[in-house]
């Protein structure tokens, strides 16, 4: 009897889920630069995991009602939702080769963001609207709005341990005409802030917040 050989498993070629630059895509890139992560598949591993993390109490509304719909609009991809059993973490997570390929195509890198020394992708700097949108996504996830002890209004803070991300953030703010404080810190994690009232008003009017927790705290 002739042996019937198994047919080789088909390998679906990855495709781009979106092919054009847009403000929405720039904002999603900013979100990924902040609280996103892309798992680097190992040999024989089919897991192309993309994950966005937040606080289950303060970020839940933002992740479920803004970020997930944004992903559906951009990529036709809906993330699954998971809550950490031992902490207040909430995760949007998806294993999808096409989304993985698309995010890498538009300038993101898989693996450890600090080791990769990531930065804002070059294409973002081709348009100020893209820069504003990317900064919104970055600060909505990895930024902080809080009151300074010596001032009766809130400041917008950004902290990072990644040199290239700090450099590209400073470059973005310079292009957009924002004055930010000098980077300070006692470790490799440095922080800066928007402190001047005029700059804060400008941020609120030109960039704003998509994350309700920042919107609720902001006061000038």
SEDOTOR-548904 format. One record per residue (C-alpha): residue number from 1; residue in one letter; x negated, y negated, z. Coordinates in pm, 1 decimal, m for minus. Example, Ala and Ser with C-alpha at 12.3 -4.5 7.8 and 13.67 -1.06 7.14 Angstrom:
REC   resi   resn       east      north         up
REC      1      A    m1230.0      450.0      780.0
REC      2      S    m1367.0      106.0      714.0
This chain:
REC   resi   resn       east      north         up
REC      1      X        0.0        0.0        0.0
REC      2      X     m130.6     m337.0      m95.1
REC      3      X     m207.1     m557.0      202.3
REC      4      X       m7.2     m875.6      214.8
REC      5      X     m233.3    m1157.5      331.9
REC      6      X      m98.8    m1433.3      549.0
REC      7      X      m45.5    m1757.2      365.0
REC      8      X     m266.3    m2036.3      489.3
REC      9      X      m92.5    m2271.3      728.1
REC     10      X        3.0    m2595.1      558.9
REC     11      X     m166.3    m2904.5      686.4
REC     12      X       47.8    m3208.6      656.1
REC     13      X     m156.4    m3496.1      521.1
REC     14      X     m122.4    m3801.7      746.3
REC     15      X       58.0    m4101.5      602.1
REC     16      X       74.5    m4468.0      694.2
REC     17      X      399.9    m4542.9      875.1
REC     18      X      367.6    m4908.8      778.4
REC     19      X      145.0    m5061.9      513.2
REC     20      X      166.6    m5434.6      575.6
REC     21      X       46.0    m5679.4      834.6
REC     22      X      313.9    m5845.9     1043.7
REC     23      X      364.0    m6033.0     1370.6
REC     24      X      545.3    m5729.0     1511.8
REC     25      X      250.7    m5503.6     1427.3
REC     26      X        6.8    m5753.6     1578.0
REC     27      X      208.4    m5755.9     1900.1
REC     28      X      211.1    m5375.9     1913.3
REC     29      X     m166.9    m5374.6     1863.2
REC     30      X     m194.5    m5615.8     2158.0
REC     31      X       20.3    m5383.6     2369.6
REC     32      X     m207.0    m5090.8     2284.0
REC     33      X     m520.1    m5295.3     2360.5
REC     34      X     m371.3    m5366.7     2702.4
REC     35      X     m196.8    m5064.6     2849.5
REC     36      X     m214.0    m4823.2     2558.2
REC     37      X     m434.5    m4520.8     2503.7
REC     38      X     m505.4    m4288.9     2211.4
REC     39      X     m623.1    m3936.8     2286.2
REC     40      X     m921.4    m3824.3     2085.0
REC     41      X     m835.2    m3474.9     1953.2
REC     42      X    m1097.7    m3209.3     2016.5
REC     43      X    m1185.8    m2934.3     1771.1
REC     44      X     m886.1    m2704.2     1731.2
REC     45      X     m663.1    m2946.7     1924.0
REC     46      X     m345.7    m3061.9     1751.9
REC     47      X     m262.6    m3319.9     2015.8
REC     48      X     m259.6    m3669.7     1867.9
REC     49      X     m123.3    m3830.9     2183.6
REC     50      X      m44.2    m4200.8     2195.9
REC     51      X       55.8    m4334.5     2536.6
REC     52      X      156.9    m4668.3     2690.1
REC     53      X      155.4    m4697.2     3067.6
REC     54      X      334.8    m4934.2     3302.0
REC     55      X      482.1    m4973.6     3647.7
REC     56      X      813.4    m4790.5     3682.4
REC     57      X      959.0    m5074.0     3891.8
REC     58      X      832.8    m5387.1     3715.9
REC     59      X      770.3    m5270.9     3356.0
REC     60      X     1054.2    m5024.5     3300.7
REC     61      X     1285.2    m5274.9     3129.9
REC     62      X     1003.9    m5398.1     2905.1
REC     63      X      887.3    m5051.7     2797.7
REC     64      X     1232.4    m4901.0     2745.0
REC     65      X     1416.2    m5199.4     2599.5
REC     66      X     1142.7    m5381.0     2410.4
REC     67      X      836.7    m5167.3     2336.9
REC     68      X     1022.2    m4850.9     2238.4
REC     69      X     1261.7    m5037.5     2003.5
REC     70      X      960.7    m5221.9     1857.7
REC     71      X      798.5    m4886.4     1776.0
REC     72      X     1118.9    m4762.5     1613.8
REC     73      X     1140.0    m5079.1     1403.3
REC     74      X      775.1    m5064.7     1297.1
REC     75      X      710.3    m4694.2     1256.2
REC     76      X     1041.6    m4512.7     1285.0
REC     77      X      892.5    m4349.3     1597.3
REC     78      X     1070.2    m4320.2     1931.9
REC     79      X      849.7    m4249.6     2231.9
REC     80      X      935.6    m3999.5     2503.4
REC     81      X      960.3    m4134.4     2858.2
REC     82      X      786.1    m3981.3     3158.2
REC     83      X      763.0    m4083.2     3521.8
REC     84      X      462.7    m3985.9     3732.1
REC     85      X      571.3    m3772.4     4024.9
REC     86      X      314.4    m3910.5     4269.2
REC     87      X      295.8    m4276.9     4174.1
REC     88      X      500.4    m4564.3     4033.6
REC     89      X      366.8    m4509.0     3681.6
REC     90      X      593.8    m4480.4     3378.9
REC     91      X      468.1    m4360.5     3041.9
REC     92      X      585.5    m4393.8     2685.8
REC     93      X      418.2    m4102.5     2508.6
REC     94      X      418.6    m3950.2     2162.6
REC     95      X      216.1    m3684.5     1983.5
REC     96      X      230.8    m3773.9     1616.2
REC     97      X      m45.9    m3743.2     1356.9
REC     98      X      105.2    m4014.9     1135.8
REC     99      X      127.1    m4269.5     1418.6
REC    100      X     m228.5    m4180.4     1525.5
REC    101      X     m354.6    m4231.2     1168.5
REC    102      X     m161.7    m4557.6     1130.4
REC    103      X     m295.4    m4713.0     1451.7
REC    104      X     m651.7    m4619.5     1358.2
REC    105      X     m598.9    m4765.0     1009.7
REC    106      X     m504.8    m5099.4     1166.0
REC    107      X     m812.1    m5121.3     1384.9
REC    108      X     m756.8    m4922.7     1704.6
REC    109      X     m995.7    m4651.8     1825.4
REC    110      X     m926.3    m4321.9     2000.9
REC    111      X    m1087.3    m4235.2     2331.7
REC    112      X    m1215.9    m4446.3     2619.0
REC    113      X    m1159.8    m4814.8     2547.8
REC    114      X    m1446.3    m4931.5     2768.1
REC    115      X    m1697.3    m4688.6     2616.3
REC    116      X    m1578.2    m4788.3     2266.7
REC    117      X    m1613.8    m5155.6     2364.4
REC    118      X    m1291.5    m5233.7     2179.7
REC    119      X    m1190.9    m5574.8     2048.6
REC    120      X     m901.3    m5742.1     1875.1
REC    121      X     m906.6    m5613.2     1512.9
REC    122      X    m1043.7    m5851.2     1249.2
REC    123      X     m721.5    m5863.1     1044.7
REC    124      X     m543.2    m6030.7     1336.6
REC    125      X     m761.4    m6337.8     1285.4
REC    126      X     m635.7    m6391.6      931.0
REC    127      X     m322.0    m6566.7     1058.1
REC    128      X     m252.0    m6768.2     1374.4
REC    129      X       91.3    m6607.0     1399.4
REC    130      X      m77.4    m6269.1     1424.2
REC    131      X     m314.0    m6399.2     1692.5
REC    132      X      m26.1    m6537.5     1901.4
REC    133      X      167.6    m6213.9     1871.9
REC    134      X     m134.4    m6000.9     1963.1
REC    135      X     m212.7    m6217.3     2266.5
REC    136      X      150.7    m6188.3     2376.6
REC    137      X      130.0    m5809.8     2362.6
REC    138      X     m204.6    m5805.5     2542.1
REC    139      X      m98.9    m6033.8     2826.6
REC    140      X      247.9    m5880.4     2860.0
REC    141      X       75.4    m5552.0     2945.3
REC    142      X     m265.4    m5634.8     3089.8
REC    143      X     m209.7    m5992.9     3203.6
REC    144      X      m71.3    m6137.8     3523.6
REC    145      X      143.0    m6438.2     3612.7
REC    146      X       88.7    m6550.8     3970.7
REC    147      X       86.0    m6858.5     4187.6
REC    148      X     m243.9    m7014.0     4287.6
REC    149      X     m278.6    m7086.9     4658.9
REC    150      X     m371.2    m7450.9     4592.3
REC    151      X     m111.3    m7521.0     4321.5
REC    152      X      266.8    m7529.1     4316.3
REC    153      X      297.0    m7358.0     3981.4
REC    154      X      192.4    m7026.1     3828.6
REC    155      X     m121.7    m6947.7     3631.2
REC    156      X     m165.7    m6686.6     3359.2
REC    157      X     m452.0    m6446.8     3432.6
REC    158      X     m637.9    m6195.6     3220.5
REC    159      X     m892.6    m5946.8     3353.9
REC    160      X    m1106.6    m5703.2     3155.5
REC    161      X    m1413.0    m5480.6     3194.2
REC    162      X    m1463.4    m5465.1     2816.6
REC    163      X    m1714.2    m5722.6     2680.2
REC    164      X    m1588.8    m5725.2     2319.8
REC    165      X    m1227.0    m5758.3     2429.8
REC    166      X    m1318.4    m6054.6     2648.9
REC    167      X    m1513.9    m6209.8     2361.0
REC    168      X    m1231.6    m6165.0     2108.9
REC    169      X     m977.4    m6293.5     2363.4
REC    170      X    m1184.8    m6608.9     2417.4
REC    171      X    m1220.7    m6649.5     2040.6
REC    172      X     m843.4    m6614.5     1997.5
REC    173      X     m768.4    m6877.3     2259.5
REC    174      X    m1023.5    m7113.8     2105.9
REC    175      X     m868.2    m7077.5     1758.9
REC    176      X     m522.6    m7143.4     1903.7
REC    177      X     m643.3    m7451.1     2092.1
REC    178      X     m623.2    m7321.2     2449.4
REC    179      X     m866.6    m7412.1     2723.6
REC    180      X     m929.5    m7120.5     2957.2
REC    181      X    m1131.6    m7095.7     3276.3
REC    182      X    m1484.2    m6957.9     3285.3
REC    183      X    m1500.0    m6580.6     3314.7
REC    184      X    m1579.6    m6488.7     3674.7
REC    185      X    m1621.6    m6173.2     3882.5
REC    186      X    m1864.0    m5984.8     4101.2
REC    187      X    m1856.8    m5660.4     3900.9
REC    188      X    m1842.4    m5579.8     3530.4
REC    189      X    m1469.4    m5659.4     3544.9
REC    190      X    m1433.3    m6030.6     3481.4
REC    191      X    m1127.9    m6253.9     3481.1
REC    192      X    m1016.9    m6581.4     3332.1
REC    193      X     m696.1    m6780.4     3342.1
REC    194      X     m491.2    m7054.6     3182.2
REC    195      X     m469.5    m7309.9     3460.2
REC    196      X     m390.7    m7653.8     3316.8
REC    197      X      m20.5    m7740.3     3316.0
REC    198      X      m36.0    m7868.6     2958.4
REC    199      X     m193.1    m7542.3     2841.1
REC    200      X       67.3    m7340.0     3030.8
REC    201      X      351.3    m7532.4     2864.2
REC    202      X      183.9    m7479.2     2527.9
REC    203      X      160.7    m7104.2     2596.6
REC    204      X      523.9    m7081.5     2697.7
REC    205      X      639.2    m7269.9     2386.1
REC    206      X      406.4    m7112.6     2127.2
REC    207      X      349.3    m6757.7     2255.7
REC    208      X      588.1    m6682.7     2539.8
REC    209      X      662.1    m6348.9     2701.5
REC    210      X      836.9    m6033.6     2587.7
REC    211      X      792.5    m5874.3     2930.3
REC    212      X     1074.2    m5995.0     3162.6
REC    213      X      859.0    m5962.4     3474.9
REC    214      X      630.2    m6243.1     3351.1
REC    215      X      924.4    m6454.4     3236.3
REC    216      X     1080.3    m6432.1     3584.1
REC    217      X      759.0    m6533.3     3761.6
REC    218      X      649.3    m6812.2     3530.5
REC    219      X      688.7    m7161.2     3676.9
REC    220      X      535.1    m7495.5     3583.0
